[in-house]
Amino acid sequence: MLAVVKHRFAMDRILLASASPRRSALLHQIGIAHEVVPSVIDEARRPGEAPPGYVRRLACAKAEHVWSATARHSPVLGADTAVVLDGEFFGKPADRKDCVRILMRLAGRTHEVYTAVALRHAGGLACTLSLSEVTIRSLTPEDCARYWESGEPCDKAGAYAIQGLAGQLVSRLSGSYSGVMGLPLYETALLLAQIGAAPDLGYRS
């Protein structure tokens, strides 16, 4: 029988610097009460910026922006995800044609998903990185077009949602399932444990 999880902390709820419903749902999944306060920052990649540095920089910037913009100074979580293959970044598809292009590039190949999580609180800023490898099965342009018509890939980096219909397209995953969704729960819980804000399941800062 599972024991009732008791929170070890008494503080304002965590602020999530993201409008992503998936990140919010993942925090709820591990029992973290939070408020969604989306950040507004420039997400353009700098020339020559490598994926790890890019997602770390944006996750930190999102957390810092919301921390500075709110008067409460509650702990803030920021996150950013990049889908990368052969050094090429794949963001959200602009339209049906772009969705087909992205998925056909990923099909039959193994790509990387980098997700950084940053926590800004009164004691400073901490950031961690999750790296996963995802293999997409072979696809036809018709497969990709049908997937676009489902509406699922419209707002997803890499034009797919591993937790949705696209789960059947993934032949192999090495790494963090929640990280591919946009918020690696293991790394997130470790960060929150540093300030006593994670459910007491044995995490130690």
C-alpha positions as CSV (number, residue, x, y, z in Angstrom):
1,M,0.0,0.0,0.0
2,L,1.3,3.4,-0.9
3,A,1.8,5.8,2.0
4,V,0.2,9.2,2.0
5,V,2.7,11.7,0.8
6,K,3.1,14.7,3.1
7,H,4.8,17.9,1.9
8,R,7.7,19.0,4.0
9,F,7.4,22.7,3.3
10,A,5.2,25.7,4.0
11,M,5.6,28.4,1.4
12,D,3.8,30.1,-1.4
13,R,3.1,27.8,-4.2
14,I,5.7,27.3,-6.9
15,L,5.4,29.6,-10.0
16,L,5.7,27.8,-13.4
17,A,7.2,30.2,-16.0
18,S,5.5,28.4,-18.9
19,A,2.1,28.3,-20.6
20,S,2.6,24.7,-21.5
21,P,-0.4,22.6,-20.2
22,R,1.9,19.5,-20.4
23,R,4.4,21.0,-17.9
24,S,1.6,22.0,-15.6
25,A,0.1,18.5,-15.8
26,L,3.5,16.9,-15.0
27,L,3.9,19.1,-11.9
28,H,0.4,18.1,-10.7
29,Q,1.4,14.5,-11.4
30,I,4.0,14.6,-8.6
31,G,1.8,16.7,-6.3
32,I,3.4,20.1,-6.7
33,A,0.9,22.9,-6.2
34,H,1.8,25.7,-8.6
35,E,0.6,28.8,-10.4
36,V,1.2,29.3,-14.1
37,V,2.9,32.6,-14.8
38,P,4.2,32.5,-18.4
39,S,7.4,34.3,-19.2
40,V,8.0,36.7,-22.1
41,I,11.6,36.5,-23.4
42,D,13.4,36.5,-26.7
43,E,13.9,32.8,-27.5
44,A,16.0,33.3,-30.6
45,R,19.1,31.1,-30.7
46,R,22.5,32.8,-30.8
47,P,24.8,32.1,-33.7
48,G,26.7,28.8,-33.1
49,E,24.9,28.2,-29.8
50,A,24.9,24.4,-29.0
51,P,21.7,22.7,-27.8
52,P,22.7,22.3,-24.1
53,G,23.7,25.9,-23.7
54,Y,20.6,27.1,-25.6
55,V,18.1,25.3,-23.4
56,R,19.9,26.1,-20.2
57,R,20.1,29.8,-21.1
58,L,16.4,30.0,-21.9
59,A,15.2,28.0,-18.9
60,C,17.2,30.3,-16.6
61,A,16.0,33.4,-18.4
62,K,12.4,32.3,-18.1
63,A,12.8,31.7,-14.4
64,E,14.6,35.0,-13.8
65,H,12.0,36.9,-15.8
66,V,9.1,35.7,-13.7
67,W,11.1,36.1,-10.5
68,S,11.8,39.7,-11.3
69,A,8.3,40.5,-12.5
70,T,6.5,39.2,-9.4
71,A,6.4,40.9,-6.1
72,R,6.0,37.7,-4.1
73,H,9.3,36.2,-4.9
74,S,7.9,32.7,-4.8
75,P,10.2,30.0,-6.1
76,V,10.0,29.9,-10.0
77,L,10.5,27.0,-12.3
78,G,11.5,27.7,-15.9
79,A,12.1,25.0,-18.6
80,D,13.0,24.8,-22.2
81,T,13.1,21.9,-24.7
82,A,14.9,21.5,-28.0
83,V,14.5,18.7,-30.6
84,V,17.8,18.2,-32.5
85,L,19.0,16.0,-35.3
86,D,22.4,16.3,-36.9
87,G,22.8,19.7,-35.4
88,E,19.5,21.0,-36.8
89,F,16.9,22.3,-34.4
90,F,13.3,21.4,-35.0
91,G,10.7,23.7,-33.5
92,K,6.9,23.9,-33.8
93,P,5.7,23.3,-37.3
94,A,4.4,26.4,-39.1
95,D,1.8,24.5,-41.2
96,R,1.0,21.1,-42.7
97,K,3.9,21.2,-45.2
98,D,6.3,22.1,-42.4
99,C,5.0,19.2,-40.2
100,V,5.5,16.7,-43.0
101,R,9.0,18.1,-43.6
102,I,10.0,17.8,-40.0
103,L,8.6,14.3,-39.4
104,M,10.1,13.0,-42.6
105,R,13.5,14.3,-41.4
106,L,13.1,12.5,-38.1
107,A,11.6,9.3,-39.5
108,G,13.8,6.2,-39.4
109,R,16.4,8.1,-37.3
110,T,17.4,8.7,-33.7
111,H,17.3,12.3,-32.6
112,E,18.1,14.1,-29.3
113,V,15.7,15.9,-27.0
114,Y,17.3,18.4,-24.6
115,T,15.3,19.8,-21.8
116,A,16.7,22.2,-19.2
117,V,14.9,23.0,-15.9
118,A,15.9,26.1,-13.8
119,L,14.8,27.0,-10.3
120,R,15.0,30.6,-9.1
121,H,14.5,31.2,-5.4
122,A,15.7,33.5,-2.6
123,G,18.9,31.5,-2.4
124,G,19.9,31.9,-6.0
125,L,19.5,30.1,-9.3
126,A,20.0,26.4,-10.1
127,C,19.7,24.6,-13.4
128,T,19.9,21.0,-14.6
129,L,19.7,19.3,-18.0
130,S,18.0,16.2,-19.3
131,L,19.1,14.5,-22.5
132,S,17.0,11.8,-24.2
133,E,17.3,9.9,-27.5
134,V,14.2,9.1,-29.4
135,T,13.9,6.9,-32.5
136,I,11.0,7.5,-34.8
137,R,9.9,4.6,-37.0
138,S,9.9,4.9,-40.8
139,L,7.0,7.1,-42.1
140,T,5.5,8.1,-45.4
141,P,4.5,11.7,-46.3
142,E,0.9,10.4,-46.1
143,D,1.5,9.2,-42.6
144,C,2.8,12.6,-41.6
145,A,-0.1,14.5,-43.3
146,R,-2.6,12.3,-41.5
147,Y,-0.9,13.0,-38.2
148,W,-1.1,16.7,-38.9
149,E,-4.8,16.5,-39.5
150,S,-5.2,15.2,-35.9
151,G,-4.2,18.6,-34.7
152,E,-1.8,17.2,-32.2
153,P,1.6,18.3,-33.7
154,C,0.6,22.0,-34.2
155,D,2.2,23.3,-31.0
156,K,4.8,20.7,-30.4
157,A,8.6,21.0,-30.9
158,G,9.6,18.4,-33.4
159,A,6.0,18.2,-34.6
160,Y,5.1,15.3,-32.3
161,A,3.7,14.5,-28.8
162,I,5.2,11.4,-27.4
163,Q,2.3,11.2,-24.8
164,G,-0.3,11.3,-27.5
165,L,-1.0,9.7,-30.8
166,A,2.7,9.9,-31.7
167,G,3.5,7.4,-29.0
168,Q,2.9,4.7,-31.7
169,L,5.6,6.3,-33.9
170,V,8.3,6.0,-31.3
171,S,10.2,2.7,-31.6
172,R,12.8,3.5,-29.0
173,L,13.4,5.9,-26.1
174,S,16.5,6.2,-24.1
175,G,16.3,8.8,-21.3
176,S,13.4,10.6,-19.7
177,Y,9.8,10.2,-21.0
178,S,8.7,13.3,-19.1
179,G,11.8,15.1,-20.3
180,V,10.6,14.6,-23.9
181,M,7.2,15.9,-22.9
182,G,8.9,19.1,-21.7
183,L,9.6,18.7,-17.9
184,P,11.9,15.9,-16.7
185,L,10.4,14.9,-13.4
186,Y,13.4,13.3,-11.8
187,E,15.6,16.4,-12.3
188,T,12.7,18.7,-11.4
189,A,12.1,16.9,-8.1
190,L,15.8,17.1,-7.3
191,L,15.8,20.8,-7.8
192,L,12.7,21.3,-5.7
193,A,14.2,19.1,-2.9
194,Q,16.9,21.7,-2.5
195,I,14.4,24.1,-1.1
196,G,12.2,21.5,0.7
197,A,9.5,21.8,-2.0
198,A,9.3,18.2,-3.2
199,P,7.1,15.5,-1.9
200,D,9.0,13.5,0.8
201,L,9.9,10.4,-1.2
202,G,13.5,10.2,-0.1
203,Y,15.1,13.0,-2.1
204,R,18.1,14.7,-0.6
205,S,19.7,18.0,-1.6
